C-alpha cells in the first residue's frame, strides 16, 4: 500500500504528466481531466486498466496512447474484475520474489454504462476482498456515450438521449431518477471498503486528494466522478468546467467521502451544509444543456423539488435515499 501525502494547494502538484497528448476525445471532454488527474495523483508506480467505453476508444486510436504508465484494456463491465486480478497478480509475484516488493497502485476506470450498470456486480465483488489494494473510478457522463448517447442508469430524469427523445405524445420520455451508485456501495459495503467517494474534475485539488486518500486507505476503494459531456449534453464545449461546478453548487451532485466508515463532505457541498453558501437553483445548471431544452417551468420545478427532497428529507444527502417512517421514529424516541 502506498501512502500518499495530501497536497495543500495547487503549487504542490507536480508538473510531470502521466496522461499526455495523443488522445482523441471530443473538444471540451471532462473525462480527459479525470484521466489526467488520476494519473498525476497516483504517480509513476501505477498500473491502469480501462474498460470499453469513450475513454478506451479515445485513448487507443491508431495504435497510439496518451498513457505514459502501464495500462491495459478490459471488457465492458469488468472494471472490478480487472482491478482485483491485477492486484492479486502483483501480490503473488511479489510473494514469490519474481518482482520487487513495493507499493504499486492499481486503478481501474469505467463509464456509467460499464460501472453503474453492467459492471456493478464486479465492482461490488471487488469491494468485498479486503486483502487487495485497488481503486475503481467510475467516470459518469450519464449515458452510453461511446455508442451514440443511449440511456443509462445514471441518466437524470427528463434528459433527452437517443433512447429517450422528447416527443409530441410523451414530452418526458425518461422518468427515472439517477441511480445513486456511490450511496448504494457505501451503504452496502460498510466495513469492507475503506474509501468510497464522489468527485468532479471542476474541483481538481479535491479530486486528486481523494484519489490519493483512496490509494492510501489500504484495500478496495471506489470513486465516482461526474463528467460533463458536450456531445451528449448538448452545450458549448467551453462550458464543461462551469457546468461541472454548477452540478455541485446546485446540490445535484454532492461531494462527499466515506472513509473508514466515517462520512465527510468536501468543497462547496460542505459550505452549503455549514450555511456558508446557498444552493443555486437547479435551473442554472439544466438550462445550459440542450438535453433539457424541452423542459417547461413545471419540469424545472419538479427537478428542483426532487433535489430539495434529497437535502431536506434523506437521512444523509446524496448517500441514503430513504427516510425513517414517522411511526418507527416515534418508537425510538420512546
C-alpha positions, 0 to 999 in steps of 0.5 A: 500500500502506498501512502500518499501525502495530501497536497495543500494547494495547487503549487504542490502538484507536480508538473510531470504528466502521466496522461499526455497528448495523443488522445482523441476525445471530443473538444471540451471532454471532462473525462480527459481531466479525470484521466489526467488527474488520476494519473498525476495523483497516483504517480509513476508506480501505477498500473491502469486498466480501462474498460470499453467505453469513450475513454478506451476508444479515445485513448487507443486510436491508431495504435497510439496512447496518451498513457505514459504508465502501464495500462491495459484494456478490459471488457465492458463491465469488468472494471472490478474484475480487472482491478482485483486480478491485477492486484492479486497478480502483483501480490503473488509475484511479489510473494514469490520474489519474481518482482520487487516488493513495493507499493504499486497502485492499481486503478481501474476506470469505467463509464456509467454504462460499464460501472453503474450498470453492467459492471456493478456486480464486479465492482461490488465483488471487488469491494468485498476482498479486503486483502487487495489494494485497488481503486475503481473510478467510475467516470459518469457522463450519464449515458452510453456515450461511446455508442451514440448517447443511449440511456443509462442508469445514471441518466437524470430524469427528463434528459433527452438521449437517443433512447429517450427523445422528447416527443409530441405524445410523451414530452418526458420520455425518461422518468427515472431518477439517477441511480445513486451508485456511490450511496448504494456501495457505501451503504452496502459495503460498510466495513469492507471498503475503506474509501468510497467517494464522489468527485468532479474534475471542476474541483481538481485539488479535491479530486486528486486528494481523494484519489490519493486518500483512496490509494492510501486507505489500504484495500478496495476503494471506489470513486465516482466522478461526474463528467460533463459531456458536450456531445451528449449534453448538448452545450458549448464545449467551453462550458464543461468546467462551469457546468461541472461546478454548477452540478455541485453548487446546485446540490445535484451532485454532492461531494462527499467521502466515506472513509473508514466508515466515517462520512465527510463532505468536501468543497462547496457541498460542505459550505452549503451544509455549514450555511456558508453558501446557498444552493443555486437553483437547479435551473442554472445548471439544466438550462445550459444543456440542450438535453433539457431544452424541452423542459417547461417551468413545471419540469424545472420545478419538479427537478428542483423539488426532487433535489430539495427532497434529497437535502431536506428529507434523506437521512444523509444527502446524496448517500441514503435515499430513504427516510425513517417512517414517522411511526418507527421514529416515534418508537425510538424516541420512546 
